[in-house]
């Protein structure tokens, strides 16, 4: 039992940090994905204005 607690205490912090960073990156990736999907529409509107 003590071995498991030692493993959890050693590995737990990196897991928490990784999950936190993945959560932050996820929202930025969603925004980037939306921007890339809107790019063809924006280019079409830009070409029509010239």
PyMOL Python script that loads the backbone (N, CA, C, O; Angstrom):
from pymol import cmd

cmd.read_pdbstr("""\
ATOM      1  N   UNK A   1       0.829  -1.196   0.000  1.00  0.00           N
ATOM      2  CA  UNK A   1       0.000   0.000   0.000  1.00  0.00           C
ATOM      3  C   UNK A   1       0.868   1.252   0.000  1.00  0.00           C
ATOM      4  O   UNK A   1       0.555   2.229  -0.681  1.00  0.00           O
ATOM      5  N   UNK A   2       1.932   1.225   0.745  1.00  0.00           N
ATOM      6  CA  UNK A   2       2.803   2.396   0.824  1.00  0.00           C
ATOM      7  C   UNK A   2       3.494   2.660  -0.515  1.00  0.00           C
ATOM      8  O   UNK A   2       3.771   3.806  -0.869  1.00  0.00           O
ATOM      9  N   UNK A   3       3.767   1.577  -1.253  1.00  0.00           N
ATOM     10  CA  UNK A   3       4.383   1.761  -2.572  1.00  0.00           C
ATOM     11  C   UNK A   3       3.439   2.495  -3.509  1.00  0.00           C
ATOM     12  O   UNK A   3       3.865   3.364  -4.269  1.00  0.00           O
ATOM     13  N   UNK A   4       2.159   2.149  -3.458  1.00  0.00           N
ATOM     14  CA  UNK A   4       1.183   2.810  -4.314  1.00  0.00           C
ATOM     15  C   UNK A   4       1.065   4.296  -3.977  1.00  0.00           C
ATOM     16  O   UNK A   4       0.959   5.130  -4.876  1.00  0.00           O
ATOM     17  N   UNK A   5       1.082   4.622  -2.706  1.00  0.00           N
ATOM     18  CA  UNK A   5       1.009   6.019  -2.301  1.00  0.00           C
ATOM     19  C   UNK A   5       2.234   6.792  -2.779  1.00  0.00           C
ATOM     20  O   UNK A   5       2.124   7.951  -3.180  1.00  0.00           O
ATOM     21  N   UNK A   6       3.396   6.154  -2.738  1.00  0.00           N
ATOM     22  CA  UNK A   6       4.610   6.809  -3.217  1.00  0.00           C
ATOM     23  C   UNK A   6       4.537   7.052  -4.724  1.00  0.00           C
ATOM     24  O   UNK A   6       4.936   8.112  -5.207  1.00  0.00           O
ATOM     25  N   UNK A   7       4.033   6.078  -5.453  1.00  0.00           N
ATOM     26  CA  UNK A   7       3.908   6.225  -6.913  1.00  0.00           C
ATOM     27  C   UNK A   7       2.908   7.331  -7.244  1.00  0.00           C
ATOM     28  O   UNK A   7       3.165   8.158  -8.119  1.00  0.00           O
ATOM     29  N   UNK A   8       1.785   7.347  -6.559  1.00  0.00           N
ATOM     30  CA  UNK A   8       0.769   8.372  -6.812  1.00  0.00           C
ATOM     31  C   UNK A   8       1.301   9.756  -6.469  1.00  0.00           C
ATOM     32  O   UNK A   8       1.045  10.712  -7.201  1.00  0.00           O
ATOM     33  N   UNK A   9       2.023   9.874  -5.391  1.00  0.00           N
ATOM     34  CA  UNK A   9       2.543  11.189  -5.015  1.00  0.00           C
ATOM     35  C   UNK A   9       3.621  11.659  -5.979  1.00  0.00           C
ATOM     36  O   UNK A   9       3.753  12.860  -6.212  1.00  0.00           O
ATOM     37  N   UNK A  10       4.395  10.735  -6.544  1.00  0.00           N
ATOM     38  CA  UNK A  10       5.432  11.120  -7.502  1.00  0.00           C
ATOM     39  C   UNK A  10       4.848  11.436  -8.874  1.00  0.00           C
ATOM     40  O   UNK A  10       5.312  12.361  -9.541  1.00  0.00           O
ATOM     41  N   UNK A  11       3.854  10.694  -9.300  1.00  0.00           N
ATOM     42  CA  UNK A  11       3.297  10.830 -10.638  1.00  0.00           C
ATOM     43  C   UNK A  11       2.113  11.796 -10.660  1.00  0.00           C
ATOM     44  O   UNK A  11       1.782  12.329 -11.720  1.00  0.00           O
ATOM     45  N   UNK A  12       1.486  12.027  -9.550  1.00  0.00           N
ATOM     46  CA  UNK A  12       0.276  12.845  -9.500  1.00  0.00           C
ATOM     47  C   UNK A  12       0.486  14.274  -9.955  1.00  0.00           C
ATOM     48  O   UNK A  12      -0.330  14.802 -10.710  1.00  0.00           O
ATOM     49  N   UNK A  13       1.552  14.909  -9.520  1.00  0.00           N
ATOM     50  CA  UNK A  13       1.788  16.301  -9.887  1.00  0.00           C
ATOM     51  C   UNK A  13       1.972  16.473 -11.386  1.00  0.00           C
ATOM     52  O   UNK A  13       1.336  17.353 -11.966  1.00  0.00           O
ATOM     53  N   UNK A  14       2.820  15.669 -12.050  1.00  0.00           N
ATOM     54  CA  UNK A  14       2.933  15.818 -13.506  1.00  0.00           C
ATOM     55  C   UNK A  14       1.621  15.572 -14.245  1.00  0.00           C
ATOM     56  O   UNK A  14       1.356  16.204 -15.267  1.00  0.00           O
ATOM     57  N   UNK A  15       0.808  14.663 -13.736  1.00  0.00           N
ATOM     58  CA  UNK A  15      -0.486  14.401 -14.375  1.00  0.00           C
ATOM     59  C   UNK A  15      -1.390  15.623 -14.259  1.00  0.00           C
ATOM     60  O   UNK A  15      -2.042  16.007 -15.230  1.00  0.00           O
ATOM     61  N   UNK A  16      -1.432  16.225 -13.097  1.00  0.00           N
ATOM     62  CA  UNK A  16      -2.269  17.416 -12.890  1.00  0.00           C
ATOM     63  C   UNK A  16      -1.804  18.566 -13.779  1.00  0.00           C
ATOM     64  O   UNK A  16      -2.625  19.253 -14.387  1.00  0.00           O
ATOM     65  N   UNK A  17      -0.499  18.775 -13.856  1.00  0.00           N
ATOM     66  CA  UNK A  17       0.043  19.839 -14.705  1.00  0.00           C
ATOM     67  C   UNK A  17      -0.291  19.569 -16.162  1.00  0.00           C
ATOM     68  O   UNK A  17      -0.679  20.485 -16.887  1.00  0.00           O
ATOM     69  N   UNK A  18      -0.145  18.326 -16.601  1.00  0.00           N
ATOM     70  CA  UNK A  18      -0.453  17.966 -17.981  1.00  0.00           C
ATOM     71  C   UNK A  18      -1.920  18.202 -18.298  1.00  0.00           C
ATOM     72  O   UNK A  18      -2.238  18.763 -19.347  1.00  0.00           O
ATOM     73  N   UNK A  19      -2.809  17.792 -17.427  1.00  0.00           N
ATOM     74  CA  UNK A  19      -4.240  18.011 -17.664  1.00  0.00           C
ATOM     75  C   UNK A  19      -4.576  19.495 -17.706  1.00  0.00           C
ATOM     76  O   UNK A  19      -5.391  19.924 -18.522  1.00  0.00           O
ATOM     77  N   UNK A  20      -3.958  20.275 -16.841  1.00  0.00           N
ATOM     78  CA  UNK A  20      -4.187  21.722 -16.841  1.00  0.00           C
ATOM     79  C   UNK A  20      -3.739  22.340 -18.168  1.00  0.00           C
ATOM     80  O   UNK A  20      -4.467  23.133 -18.765  1.00  0.00           O
ATOM     81  N   UNK A  21      -2.555  21.980 -18.619  1.00  0.00           N
ATOM     82  CA  UNK A  21      -2.044  22.541 -19.869  1.00  0.00           C
ATOM     83  C   UNK A  21      -2.864  22.086 -21.068  1.00  0.00           C
ATOM     84  O   UNK A  21      -3.113  22.877 -21.977  1.00  0.00           O
ATOM     85  N   UNK A  22      -3.285  20.835 -21.085  1.00  0.00           N
ATOM     86  CA  UNK A  22      -4.125  20.354 -22.181  1.00  0.00           C
ATOM     87  C   UNK A  22      -5.456  21.099 -22.214  1.00  0.00           C
ATOM     88  O   UNK A  22      -5.978  21.391 -23.290  1.00  0.00           O
ATOM     89  N   UNK A  23      -5.997  21.402 -21.061  1.00  0.00           N
ATOM     90  CA  UNK A  23      -7.251  22.150 -21.001  1.00  0.00           C
ATOM     91  C   UNK A  23      -7.077  23.555 -21.571  1.00  0.00           C
ATOM     92  O   UNK A  23      -7.941  24.044 -22.298  1.00  0.00           O
ATOM     93  N   UNK A  24      -5.967  24.199 -21.243  1.00  0.00           N
ATOM     94  CA  UNK A  24      -5.710  25.543 -21.768  1.00  0.00           C
ATOM     95  C   UNK A  24      -5.477  25.514 -23.272  1.00  0.00           C
ATOM     96  O   UNK A  24      -5.968  26.380 -23.996  1.00  0.00           O
ATOM     97  N   UNK A  25      -4.737  24.533 -23.737  1.00  0.00           N
ATOM     98  CA  UNK A  25      -4.419  24.440 -25.161  1.00  0.00           C
ATOM     99  C   UNK A  25      -5.672  24.114 -25.973  1.00  0.00           C
ATOM    100  O   UNK A  25      -5.802  24.556 -27.115  1.00  0.00           O
ATOM    101  N   UNK A  26      -6.588  23.350 -25.397  1.00  0.00           N
ATOM    102  CA  UNK A  26      -7.788  22.948 -26.111  1.00  0.00           C
ATOM    103  C   UNK A  26      -8.599  24.156 -26.575  1.00  0.00           C
ATOM    104  O   UNK A  26      -9.061  24.189 -27.715  1.00  0.00           O
ATOM    105  N   UNK A  27      -8.773  25.134 -25.714  1.00  0.00           N
ATOM    106  CA  UNK A  27      -9.557  26.313 -26.099  1.00  0.00           C
ATOM    107  C   UNK A  27      -8.856  27.098 -27.200  1.00  0.00           C
ATOM    108  O   UNK A  27      -9.514  27.641 -28.087  1.00  0.00           O
ATOM    109  N   UNK A  28      -7.536  27.164 -27.151  1.00  0.00           N
ATOM    110  CA  UNK A  28      -6.792  27.868 -28.194  1.00  0.00           C
ATOM    111  C   UNK A  28      -6.857  27.110 -29.514  1.00  0.00           C
ATOM    112  O   UNK A  28      -6.939  27.728 -30.575  1.00  0.00           O
ATOM    113  N   UNK A  29      -6.824  25.791 -29.464  1.00  0.00           N
ATOM    114  CA  UNK A  29      -6.947  24.996 -30.685  1.00  0.00           C
ATOM    115  C   UNK A  29      -8.338  25.132 -31.290  1.00  0.00           C
ATOM    116  O   UNK A  29      -8.479  25.150 -32.513  1.00  0.00           O
ATOM    117  N   UNK A  30      -9.361  25.226 -30.457  1.00  0.00           N
ATOM    118  CA  UNK A  30     -10.719  25.437 -30.967  1.00  0.00           C
ATOM    119  C   UNK A  30     -10.826  26.770 -31.699  1.00  0.00           C
ATOM    120  O   UNK A  30     -11.444  26.848 -32.761  1.00  0.00           O
ATOM    121  N   UNK A  31     -10.230  27.815 -31.139  1.00  0.00           N
ATOM    122  CA  UNK A  31     -10.253  29.126 -31.788  1.00  0.00           C
ATOM    123  C   UNK A  31      -9.483  29.096 -33.107  1.00  0.00           C
ATOM    124  O   UNK A  31      -9.919  29.687 -34.095  1.00  0.00           O
ATOM    125  N   UNK A  32      -8.352  28.417 -33.125  1.00  0.00           N
ATOM    126  CA  UNK A  32      -7.567  28.293 -34.343  1.00  0.00           C
ATOM    127  C   UNK A  32      -8.321  27.511 -35.408  1.00  0.00           C
ATOM    128  O   UNK A  32      -8.301  27.882 -36.581  1.00  0.00           O
ATOM    129  N   UNK A  33      -8.972  26.454 -35.016  1.00  0.00           N
ATOM    130  CA  UNK A  33      -9.765  25.647 -35.942  1.00  0.00           C
ATOM    131  C   UNK A  33     -10.886  26.480 -36.545  1.00  0.00           C
ATOM    132  O   UNK A  33     -11.135  26.403 -37.748  1.00  0.00           O
ATOM    133  N   UNK A  34     -11.558  27.266 -35.731  1.00  0.00           N
ATOM    134  CA  UNK A  34     -12.634  28.126 -36.226  1.00  0.00           C
ATOM    135  C   UNK A  34     -12.092  29.158 -37.220  1.00  0.00           C
ATOM    136  O   UNK A  34     -12.719  29.419 -38.246  1.00  0.00           O
ATOM    137  N   UNK A  35     -10.947  29.735 -36.922  1.00  0.00           N
ATOM    138  CA  UNK A  35     -10.340  30.716 -37.818  1.00  0.00           C
ATOM    139  C   UNK A  35      -9.981  30.100 -39.160  1.00  0.00           C
ATOM    140  O   UNK A  35     -10.194  30.712 -40.207  1.00  0.00           O
ATOM    141  N   UNK A  36      -9.443  28.904 -39.129  1.00  0.00           N
ATOM    142  CA  UNK A  36      -9.069  28.223 -40.375  1.00  0.00           C
ATOM    143  C   UNK A  36     -10.311  27.879 -41.188  1.00  0.00           C
ATOM    144  O   UNK A  36     -10.288  27.967 -42.415  1.00  0.00           O
ATOM    145  N   UNK A  37     -11.380  27.493 -40.529  1.00  0.00           N
ATOM    146  CA  UNK A  37     -12.610  27.163 -41.245  1.00  0.00           C
ATOM    147  C   UNK A  37     -13.240  28.401 -41.862  1.00  0.00           C
ATOM    148  O   UNK A  37     -13.881  28.303 -42.908  1.00  0.00           O
ATOM    149  N   UNK A  38     -13.075  29.552 -41.246  1.00  0.00           N
ATOM    150  CA  UNK A  38     -13.660  30.793 -41.770  1.00  0.00           C
ATOM    151  C   UNK A  38     -12.791  31.441 -42.845  1.00  0.00           C
ATOM    152  O   UNK A  38     -13.246  32.362 -43.523  1.00  0.00           O
ATOM    153  N   UNK A  39     -11.565  30.985 -43.015  1.00  0.00           N
ATOM    154  CA  UNK A  39     -10.635  31.598 -43.954  1.00  0.00           C
ATOM    155  C   UNK A  39     -11.149  31.628 -45.391  1.00  0.00           C
ATOM    156  O   UNK A  39     -11.044  32.680 -46.022  1.00  0.00           O
ATOM    157  N   UNK A  40     -11.698  30.547 -45.954  1.00  0.00           N
ATOM    158  CA  UNK A  40     -12.194  30.627 -47.331  1.00  0.00           C
ATOM    159  C   UNK A  40     -13.299  31.679 -47.515  1.00  0.00           C
ATOM    160  O   UNK A  40     -13.349  32.366 -48.535  1.00  0.00           O
ATOM    161  N   UNK A  41     -14.162  31.791 -46.535  1.00  0.00           N
ATOM    162  CA  UNK A  41     -15.232  32.789 -46.613  1.00  0.00           C
ATOM    163  C   UNK A  41     -14.658  34.200 -46.598  1.00  0.00           C
ATOM    164  O   UNK A  41     -15.081  35.058 -47.371  1.00  0.00           O
ATOM    165  N   UNK A  42     -13.698  34.432 -45.718  1.00  0.00           N
ATOM    166  CA  UNK A  42     -13.078  35.750 -45.630  1.00  0.00           C
ATOM    167  C   UNK A  42     -12.323  36.094 -46.904  1.00  0.00           C
ATOM    168  O   UNK A  42     -12.345  37.242 -47.347  1.00  0.00           O
ATOM    169  N   UNK A  43     -11.660  35.115 -47.493  1.00  0.00           N
ATOM    170  CA  UNK A  43     -10.938  35.359 -48.749  1.00  0.00           C
ATOM    171  C   UNK A  43     -11.906  35.687 -49.880  1.00  0.00           C
ATOM    172  O   UNK A  43     -11.628  36.554 -50.708  1.00  0.00           O
ATOM    173  N   UNK A  44     -13.037  34.997 -49.915  1.00  0.00           N
ATOM    174  CA  UNK A  44     -14.037  35.258 -50.944  1.00  0.00           C
ATOM    175  C   UNK A  44     -14.586  36.678 -50.806  1.00  0.00           C
ATOM    176  O   UNK A  44     -14.731  37.383 -51.805  1.00  0.00           O
ATOM    177  N   UNK A  45     -14.887  37.097 -49.598  1.00  0.00           N
ATOM    178  CA  UNK A  45     -15.403  38.447 -49.354  1.00  0.00           C
ATOM    179  C   UNK A  45     -14.318  39.469 -49.717  1.00  0.00           C
ATOM    180  O   UNK A  45     -14.622  40.519 -50.282  1.00  0.00           O
ATOM    181  N   UNK A  46     -13.086  39.171 -49.400  1.00  0.00           N
ATOM    182  CA  UNK A  46     -11.990  40.079 -49.702  1.00  0.00           C
ATOM    183  C   UNK A  46     -11.812  40.252 -51.200  1.00  0.00           C
ATOM    184  O   UNK A  46     -11.569  41.366 -51.667  1.00  0.00           O
ATOM    185  N   UNK A  47     -11.926  39.186 -51.952  1.00  0.00           N
ATOM    186  CA  UNK A  47     -11.778  39.256 -53.420  1.00  0.00           C
ATOM    187  C   UNK A  47     -12.922  40.025 -54.068  1.00  0.00           C
ATOM    188  O   UNK A  47     -12.716  40.739 -55.050  1.00  0.00           O
ATOM    189  N   UNK A  48     -14.110  39.883 -53.529  1.00  0.00           N
ATOM    190  CA  UNK A  48     -15.275  40.575 -54.083  1.00  0.00           C
ATOM    191  C   UNK A  48     -15.202  42.084 -53.870  1.00  0.00           C
ATOM    192  O   UNK A  48     -15.786  42.843 -54.643  1.00  0.00           O
ATOM    193  N   UNK A  49     -14.512  42.518 -52.858  1.00  0.00           N
ATOM    194  CA  UNK A  49     -14.455  43.950 -52.571  1.00  0.00           C
ATOM    195  C   UNK A  49     -13.467  44.692 -53.488  1.00  0.00           C
ATOM    196  O   UNK A  49     -13.501  45.920 -53.571  1.00  0.00           O
ATOM    197  N   UNK A  50     -12.599  43.955 -54.166  1.00  0.00           N
ATOM    198  CA  UNK A  50     -11.641  44.616 -55.071  1.00  0.00           C
ATOM    199  C   UNK A  50     -12.202  44.817 -56.419  1.00  0.00           C
ATOM    200  O   UNK A  50     -11.526  45.357 -57.295  1.00  0.00           O
TER     201      UNK A  50
END
""", "prot")
cmd.dss("prot")
cmd.show_as("cartoon", "prot")
cmd.util.cbc("prot")
cmd.orient("prot")
